[in-house]
Amino acid sequence: CPYSAPSLLEEGPFTGKAKINPVLCKGCGLCVASCRSGAIKLKGFDNDQIFAQIFAMNEAV
């Protein structure tokens, strides 16, 4: 991440779990694209929303 938004939790029951700092995140989607397990989701861009945008663009053409 060019903005250093992801970090690993170091305490508590979720030690080692990644967390995204929403203040640092710019919504570029690089972390989503590079996460092989699909564990990172970008708010406002789930599969249904992306497909809706694609279909809307196809209808406009």
Secondary structure, 3 states (H helix, E strand, C coil): CCCCCEEECCCCCCCCCEEECCCCCCCCCHHHHHCCCCCCCCCCCCHHHHHHHHHHHHHHC
